[in-house]
Amino acid sequence: MVAGTAAGMAAGAVAAAVLAAGGTPIDGTGPGPDPGPGPARMRVEARFAPPTAFVPSAAVTYDMDLVPAGSWIQVTQTGPPRPEPSEAGRSGGAKVANTTTVTLRVNGMKPGHAYGVHVHQKPCGAAPEDAGGHYQHRVDPVQPSKDPDYVNPRNEVWLDFTAGPDGSGEARARHRWGFRPGEARSVVLHDAPGGAGDRAACFTVPFEPRGEAREGD
């Protein structure tokens, strides 16, 4: 057995997920129960493993020089409170503040390397391209999207970072819009910052739709 696969087996066994409401964690490996009204937080974490790992992980590395097997990732999404049922009934729909914050934390990366990171449309797979393109608030009618009017940190979720001497890194993106249901499914780490770059790793994340997706924000 090669060393990378062995490390991946160990890495895949250490994936975890929690969902929290009002800062109170709920233990589990899935989305968990609906937290109801109140501030919402989704947090998932995992250790990277290669696609060929015997024990699969939600975090997949395609370049073990930049994202070693066993390195760690955590993604947190915070958003507006869920509306009270009575409020939704009076207004004819859920009207909540439009703020979505996504926070990335990593450890075990290549020290000093600058990474590009974006929220992507589809879950991770064995091939880097399985995650699809970047999630866009205003969707470029021309795909794959290359137009800077659409490919930018205002219209997409960018979480670029440079790993510190210990291999750790952190980034945060905040937008006045929420994700559309089922259209934001992963976070992809690229080998260079900015809007493009080869895909070095991918982490499947159950992003939640929250708030109203307002045009122009």
Phi and psi in degrees as GROMACS dihedral restraints (atoms count N, CA, C in turn):
[ dihedral_restraints ]
;  ai    aj    ak    al  type     phi  dphi    fc
    3     4     5     6     1   -74.9    20    10
    4     5     6     7     1   157.6    20    10
    6     7     8     9     1   -63.3    20    10
    7     8     9    10     1   -39.5    20    10
    9    10    11    12     1   -61.9    20    10
   10    11    12    13     1   -41.5    20    10
   12    13    14    15     1   -67.4    20    10
   13    14    15    16     1   -39.6    20    10
   15    16    17    18     1   -62.4    20    10
   16    17    18    19     1   -42.9    20    10
   18    19    20    21     1   -65.2    20    10
   19    20    21    22     1   -37.2    20    10
   21    22    23    24     1   -64.8    20    10
   22    23    24    25     1   -37.2    20    10
   24    25    26    27     1   -59.8    20    10
   25    26    27    28     1   -44.1    20    10
   27    28    29    30     1   -67.9    20    10
   28    29    30    31     1   -38.8    20    10
   30    31    32    33     1   -66.3    20    10
   31    32    33    34     1   -43.0    20    10
   33    34    35    36     1   -64.7    20    10
   34    35    36    37     1   -22.9    20    10
   36    37    38    39     1   -80.4    20    10
   37    38    39    40     1    -3.7    20    10
   39    40    41    42     1  -114.1    20    10
   40    41    42    43     1    25.5    20    10
   42    43    44    45     1   -81.1    20    10
   43    44    45    46     1   144.4    20    10
   45    46    47    48     1  -148.9    20    10
   46    47    48    49     1   155.9    20    10
   48    49    50    51     1  -145.8    20    10
   49    50    51    52     1   145.3    20    10
   51    52    53    54     1  -138.2    20    10
   52    53    54    55     1   152.7    20    10
   54    55    56    57     1  -124.3    20    10
   55    56    57    58     1   137.1    20    10
   57    58    59    60     1  -132.9    20    10
   58    59    60    61     1   150.0    20    10
   60    61    62    63     1  -128.3    20    10
   61    62    63    64     1   127.5    20    10
   63    64    65    66     1    64.9    20    10
   64    65    66    67     1    23.1    20    10
   66    67    68    69     1    86.0    20    10
   67    68    69    70     1     3.3    20    10
   69    70    71    72     1  -100.4    20    10
   70    71    72    73     1   115.6    20    10
   72    73    74    75     1   -73.3    20    10
   73    74    75    76     1   150.2    20    10
   75    76    77    78     1  -118.8    20    10
   76    77    78    79     1   118.2    20    10
   78    79    80    81     1   -70.2    20    10
   79    80    81    82     1   145.3    20    10
   81    82    83    84     1   159.0    20    10
   82    83    84    85     1   177.0    20    10
   84    85    86    87     1  -115.6    20    10
   85    86    87    88     1     6.0    20    10
   87    88    89    90     1  -133.5    20    10
   88    89    90    91     1  -171.2    20    10
   90    91    92    93     1   -61.3    20    10
   91    92    93    94     1   -27.3    20    10
   93    94    95    96     1    78.4    20    10
   94    95    96    97     1  -176.5    20    10
   96    97    98    99     1   -72.6    20    10
   97    98    99   100     1   159.2    20    10
   99   100   101   102     1   -64.0    20    10
  100   101   102   103     1   121.6    20    10
  102   103   104   105     1   -74.2    20    10
  103   104   105   106     1    -9.1    20    10
  105   106   107   108     1    74.6    20    10
  106   107   108   109     1  -162.9    20    10
  108   109   110   111     1   -62.4    20    10
  109   110   111   112     1   153.8    20    10
  111   112   113   114     1   119.4    20    10
  112   113   114   115     1   165.7    20    10
  114   115   116   117     1   -55.9    20    10
  115   116   117   118     1   140.6    20    10
  117   118   119   120     1  -115.5    20    10
  118   119   120   121     1   142.4    20    10
  120   121   122   123     1  -144.2    20    10
  121   122   123   124     1   131.5    20    10
  123   124   125   126     1  -115.9    20    10
  124   125   126   127     1   130.9    20    10
  126   127   128   129     1  -137.7    20    10
  127   128   129   130     1   131.0    20    10
  129   130   131   132     1  -133.1    20    10
  130   131   132   133     1   150.1    20    10
  132   133   134   135     1  -147.7    20    10
  133   134   135   136     1   156.5    20    10
  135   136   137   138     1  -164.3    20    10
  136   137   138   139     1   169.3    20    10
  138   139   140   141     1  -111.0    20    10
  139   140   141   142     1   139.5    20    10
  141   142   143   144     1   -70.4    20    10
  142   143   144   145     1   143.6    20    10
  144   145   146   147     1  -140.1    20    10
  145   146   147   148     1   152.2    20    10
  147   148   149   150     1   -69.8    20    10
  148   149   150   151     1   159.6    20    10
  150   151   152   153     1   -59.4    20    10
  151   152   153   154     1   -24.3    20    10
  153   154   155   156     1   -90.3    20    10
  154   155   156   157     1     5.5    20    10
  156   157   158   159     1   -58.8    20    10
  157   158   159   160     1   140.7    20    10
  159   160   161   162     1   -62.6    20    10
  160   161   162   163     1   -41.5    20    10
  162   163   164   165     1  -103.1    20    10
  163   164   165   166     1   108.4    20    10
  165   166   167   168     1   -69.3    20    10
  166   167   168   169     1   156.5    20    10
  168   169   170   171     1  -127.0    20    10
  169   170   171   172     1   154.7    20    10
  171   172   173   174     1   -69.5    20    10
  172   173   174   175     1   -16.4    20    10
  174   175   176   177     1  -107.8    20    10
  175   176   177   178     1   118.8    20    10
  177   178   179   180     1  -116.9    20    10
  178   179   180   181     1   129.1    20    10
  180   181   182   183     1  -103.5    20    10
  181   182   183   184     1   135.3    20    10
  183   184   185   186     1  -107.9    20    10
  184   185   186   187     1   -11.0    20    10
  186   187   188   189     1  -138.8    20    10
  187   188   189   190     1    96.1    20    10
  189   190   191   192     1   -77.7    20    10
  190   191   192   193     1    -3.6    20    10
  192   193   194   195     1   -77.5    20    10
  193   194   195   196     1   -40.4    20    10
  195   196   197   198     1   -87.9    20    10
  196   197   198   199     1   -35.7    20    10
  198   199   200   201     1  -130.7    20    10
  199   200   201   202     1    87.0    20    10
  201   202   203   204     1   -64.9    20    10
  202   203   204   205     1   149.5    20    10
  204   205   206   207     1   -58.5    20    10
  205   206   207   208     1   133.6    20    10
  207   208   209   210     1    96.1    20    10
  208   209   210   211     1   -13.3    20    10
  210   211   212   213     1   -68.1    20    10
  211   212   213   214     1   160.6    20    10
  213   214   215   216     1  -117.7    20    10
  214   215   216   217     1   146.2    20    10
  216   217   218   219     1  -140.0    20    10
  217   218   219   220     1   144.3    20    10
  219   220   221   222     1  -137.8    20    10
  220   221   222   223     1   135.1    20    10
  222   223   224   225     1  -127.1    20    10
  223   224   225   226     1   130.4    20    10
  225   226   227   228     1  -122.1    20    10
  226   227   228   229     1   134.6    20    10
  228   229   230   231     1  -116.5    20    10
  229   230   231   232     1   125.1    20    10
  231   232   233   234     1  -119.4    20    10
  232   233   234   235     1   145.4    20    10
  234   235   236   237     1  -148.8    20    10
  235   236   237   238     1  -173.6    20    10
  237   238   239   240     1   -69.9    20    10
  238   239   240   241     1   163.3    20    10
  240   241   242   243     1   -66.0    20    10
  241   242   243   244     1   151.1    20    10
  243   244   245   246     1   -71.4    20    10
  244   245   246   247     1   139.7    20    10
  246   247   248   249     1   -71.1    20    10
  247   248   249   250     1   148.7    20    10
  249   250   251   252     1   -63.6    20    10
  250   251   252   253     1   142.4    20    10
  252   253   254   255     1   -53.5    20    10
  253   254   255   256     1   -37.3    20    10
  255   256   257   258     1   -65.9    20    10
  256   257   258   259     1   -36.7    20    10
  258   259   260   261     1   -67.4    20    10
  259   260   261   262     1   -41.6    20    10
  261   262   263   264     1   -63.6    20    10
  262   263   264   265     1   -37.6    20    10
  264   265   266   267     1   -67.7    20    10
  265   266   267   268     1   -40.5    20    10
  267   268   269   270     1   -66.8    20    10
  268   269   270   271     1   -37.4    20    10
  270   271   272   273     1   -90.8    20    10
  271   272   273   274     1    -9.2    20    10
  273   274   275   276     1    82.7    20    10
  274   275   276   277     1     8.4    20    10
  276   277   278   279     1   172.1    20    10
  277   278   279   280     1   171.0    20    10
  279   280   281   282     1   -79.8    20    10
  280   281   282   283     1   116.0    20    10
  282   283   284   285     1  -115.1    20    10
  283   284   285   286     1   107.6    20    10
  285   286   287   288     1  -135.4    20    10
  286   287   288   289     1   163.9    20    10
  288   289   290   291     1   -62.5    20    10
  289   290   291   292     1   145.0    20    10
  291   292   293   294     1   -95.8    20    10
  292   293   294   295     1    81.3    20    10
  294   295   296   297     1  -141.1    20    10
  295   296   297   298     1   122.7    20    10
  297   298   299   300     1  -126.1    20    10
  298   299   300   301     1   126.0    20    10
  300   301   302   303     1  -119.0    20    10
  301   302   303   304     1   128.5    20    10
  303   304   305   306     1  -117.0    20    10
  304   305   306   307     1   127.4    20    10
  306   307   308   309     1  -118.5    20    10
  307   308   309   310     1   132.7    20    10
  309   310   311   312     1  -113.4    20    10
  310   311   312   313     1   134.8    20    10
  312   313   314   315     1  -133.3    20    10
  313   314   315   316     1   137.7    20    10
  315   316   317   318     1  -138.7    20    10
  316   317   318   319     1   160.3    20    10
  318   319   320   321     1  -151.3    20    10
  319   320   321   322     1   148.4    20    10
  321   322   323   324     1    91.2    20    10
  322   323   324   325     1     8.3    20    10
  324   325   326   327     1   -75.7    20    10
  325   326   327   328     1   175.7    20    10
  327   328   329   330     1   -73.8    20    10
  328   329   330   331     1   117.5    20    10
  330   331   332   333     1   -55.9    20    10
  331   332   333   334     1   133.9    20    10
  333   334   335   336     1    81.7    20    10
  334   335   336   337     1    -5.6    20    10
  336   337   338   339     1   -83.1    20    10
  337   338   339   340     1   140.5    20    10
  339   340   341   342     1   -95.4    20    10
  340   341   342   343     1   123.7    20    10
  342   343   344   345     1  -111.2    20    10
  343   344   345   346     1   144.1    20    10
  345   346   347   348     1   -98.8    20    10
  346   347   348   349     1   138.2    20    10
  348   349   350   351     1  -139.2    20    10
  349   350   351   352     1   133.4    20    10
  351   352   353   354     1  -140.9    20    10
  352   353   354   355     1   153.6    20    10
  354   355   356   357     1   -77.4    20    10
  355   356   357   358     1   132.5    20    10
  357   358   359   360     1  -114.7    20    10
  358   359   360   361     1   170.1    20    10
  360   361   362   363     1   -81.0    20    10
  361   362   363   364     1   -29.5    20    10
  363   364   365   366     1  -125.2    20    10
  364   365   366   367     1   163.8    20    10
  366   367   368   369     1   -66.2    20    10
  367   368   369   370     1   160.5    20    10
  369   370   371   372     1   -68.7    20    10
  370   371   372   373     1   156.8    20    10
  372   373   374   375     1  -144.0    20    10
  373   374   375   376     1  -170.6    20    10
  375   376   377   378     1   -67.4    20    10
  376   377   378   379     1   -26.6    20    10
  378   379   380   381     1  -107.3    20    10
  379   380   381   382     1   144.0    20    10
  381   382   383   384     1   -56.6    20    10
  382   383   384   385     1   -35.4    20    10
  384   385   386   387     1   -74.8    20    10
  385   386   387   388     1    -7.6    20    10
  387   388   389   390     1   -61.9    20    10
  388   389   390   391     1   -23.7    20    10
  390   391   392   393     1   -76.7    20    10
  391   392   393   394     1    -3.6    20    10
  393   394   395   396     1    70.9    20    10
  394   395   396   397     1  -162.4    20    10
  396   397   398   399     1   -89.0    20    10
  397   398   399   400     1  -178.2    20    10
  399   400   401   402     1   -65.0    20    10
  400   401   402   403     1   143.8    20    10
  402   403   404   405     1   -69.1    20    10
  403   404   405   406     1   133.2    20    10
  405   406   407   408     1  -126.6    20    10
  406   407   408   409     1   134.4    20    10
  408   409   410   411     1   -66.4    20    10
  409   410   411   412     1   -50.2    20    10
  411   412   413   414     1  -102.6    20    10
  412   413   414   415     1   115.1    20    10
  414   415   416   417     1   -80.9    20    10
  415   416   417   418     1   127.0    20    10
  417   418   419   420     1   -65.1    20    10
  418   419   420   421     1   124.9    20    10
  420   421   422   423     1   -68.6    20    10
  421   422   423   424     1   -15.4    20    10
  423   424   425   426     1  -104.3    20    10
  424   425   426   427     1   117.6    20    10
  426   427   428   429     1  -120.8    20    10
  427   428   429   430     1   142.9    20    10
  429   430   431   432     1   -67.1    20    10
  430   431   432   433     1   143.8    20    10
  432   433   434   435     1   -76.0    20    10
  433   434   435   436     1   127.7    20    10
  435   436   437   438     1  -132.3    20    10
  436   437   438   439     1    -6.1    20    10
  438   439   440   441     1   -72.2    20    10
  439   440   441   442     1   122.2    20    10
  441   442   443   444     1   -63.1    20    10
  442   443   444   445     1   -15.6    20    10
  444   445   446   447     1   -67.9    20    10
  445   446   447   448     1   -21.6    20    10
  447   448   449   450     1  -111.1    20    10
  448   449   450   451     1   -37.5    20    10
  450   451   452   453     1   -89.0    20    10
  451   452   453   454     1    87.4    20    10
  453   454   455   456     1  -159.8    20    10
  454   455   456   457     1   160.9    20    10
  456   457   458   459     1   -70.8    20    10
  457   458   459   460     1    -8.1    20    10
  459   460   461   462     1   -84.8    20    10
  460   461   462   463     1   -33.6    20    10
  462   463   464   465     1   -96.9    20    10
  463   464   465   466     1   -14.1    20    10
  465   466   467   468     1  -126.5    20    10
  466   467   468   469     1   173.8    20    10
  468   469   470   471     1  -103.9    20    10
  469   470   471   472     1   107.3    20    10
  471   472   473   474     1  -107.3    20    10
  472   473   474   475     1   134.3    20    10
  474   475   476   477     1  -132.4    20    10
  475   476   477   478     1    44.1    20    10
  477   478   479   480     1   -62.3    20    10
  478   479   480   481     1   145.9    20    10
  480   481   482   483     1  -153.5    20    10
  481   482   483   484     1   161.8    20    10
  483   484   485   486     1  -115.4    20    10
  484   485   486   487     1   124.7    20    10
  486   487   488   489     1   -65.9    20    10
  487   488   489   490     1   137.4    20    10
  489   490   491   492     1   -75.5    20    10
  490   491   492   493     1  -179.4    20    10
  492   493   494   495     1   -58.6    20    10
  493   494   495   496     1   -26.2    20    10
  495   496   497   498     1   -94.3    20    10
  496   497   498   499     1     6.1    20    10
  498   499   500   501     1    83.8    20    10
  499   500   501   502     1     6.7    20    10
  501   502   503   504     1   -94.7    20    10
  502   503   504   505     1   160.5    20    10
  504   505   506   507     1  -162.4    20    10
  505   506   507   508     1   161.5    20    10
  507   508   509   510     1  -153.4    20    10
  508   509   510   511     1   145.9    20    10
  510   511   512   513     1  -152.7    20    10
  511   512   513   514     1   156.9    20    10
  513   514   515   516     1  -143.8    20    10
  514   515   516   517     1   140.2    20    10
  516   517   518   519     1  -130.3    20    10
  517   518   519   520     1   137.1    20    10
  519   520   521   522     1  -128.8    20    10
  520   521   522   523     1   133.8    20    10
  522   523   524   525     1  -135.9    20    10
  523   524   525   526     1   153.6    20    10
  525   526   527   528     1   -94.4    20    10
  526   527   528   529     1    43.2    20    10
  528   529   530   531     1  -153.6    20    10
  529   530   531   532     1   161.1    20    10
  531   532   533   534     1  -110.7    20    10
  532   533   534   535     1   168.6    20    10
  534   535   536   537     1   -77.3    20    10
  535   536   537   538     1   144.2    20    10
  537   538   539   540     1   -75.9    20    10
  538   539   540   541     1   145.3    20    10
  540   541   542   543     1   -55.6    20    10
  541   542   543   544     1   126.8    20    10
  543   544   545   546     1    75.5    20    10
  544   545   546   547     1     4.7    20    10
  546   547   548   549     1  -105.8    20    10
  547   548   549   550     1    -4.1    20    10
  549   550   551   552     1  -123.7    20    10
  550   551   552   553     1   109.4    20    10
  552   553   554   555     1  -127.7    20    10
  553   554   555   556     1    -6.3    20    10
  555   556   557   558     1  -160.8    20    10
  556   557   558   559     1   167.2    20    10
  558   559   560   561     1  -121.3    20    10
  559   560   561   562     1   127.1    20    10
  561   562   563   564     1  -112.8    20    10
  562   563   564   565     1   131.9    20    10
  564   565   566   567     1   -96.1    20    10
  565   566   567   568     1   125.8    20    10
  567   568   569   570     1  -104.7    20    10
  568   569   570   571     1   162.6    20    10
  570   571   572   573     1   -79.6    20    10
  571   572   573   574     1    -2.7    20    10
  573   574   575   576     1  -152.4    20    10
  574   575   576   577     1   148.9    20    10
  576   577   578   579     1   -70.9    20    10
  577   578   579   580     1   166.0    20    10
  579   580   581   582     1   105.7    20    10
  580   581   582   583     1  -160.1    20    10
  582   583   584   585     1   -88.9    20    10
  583   584   585   586     1    -1.4    20    10
  585   586   587   588     1  -141.5    20    10
  586   587   588   589     1  -154.1    20    10
  588   589   590   591     1   110.2    20    10
  589   590   591   592     1   153.4    20    10
  591   592   593   594     1   -66.7    20    10
  592   593   594   595     1   148.6    20    10
  594   595   596   597     1   -84.6    20    10
  595   596   597   598     1   117.3    20    10
  597   598   599   600     1   -93.8    20    10
  598   599   600   601     1   -28.0    20    10
  600   601   602   603     1  -165.0    20    10
  601   602   603   604     1   166.1    20    10
  603   604   605   606     1  -149.1    20    10
  604   605   606   607     1   144.3    20    10
  606   607   608   609     1  -131.6    20    10
  607   608   609   610     1   118.4    20    10
  609   610   611   612     1   -73.6    20    10
  610   611   612   613     1   125.8    20    10
  612   613   614   615     1  -130.6    20    10
  613   614   615   616     1   131.1    20    10
  615   616   617   618     1   -84.8    20    10
  616   617   618   619     1    67.7    20    10
  618   619   620   621     1   -58.8    20    10
  619   620   621   622     1   145.7    20    10
  621   622   623   624     1  -108.4    20    10
  622   623   624   625     1   140.6    20    10
  624   625   626   627     1   -74.9    20    10
  625   626   627   628     1   127.0    20    10
  627   628   629   630     1  -146.0    20    10
  628   629   630   631     1   145.7    20    10
  630   631   632   633     1    76.8    20    10
  631   632   633   634     1  -175.7    20    10
  633   634   635   636     1  -103.7    20    10
  634   635   636   637     1   131.7    20    10
  636   637   638   639     1   -83.0    20    10
  637   638   639   640     1    92.8    20    10
  639   640   641   642     1   -89.7    20    10
  640   641   642   643     1   135.7    20    10
  642   643   644   645     1   -68.4    20    10
  643   644   645   646     1   141.6    20    10
  645   646   647   648     1    89.9    20    10
  646   647   648   649     1    -8.2    20    10
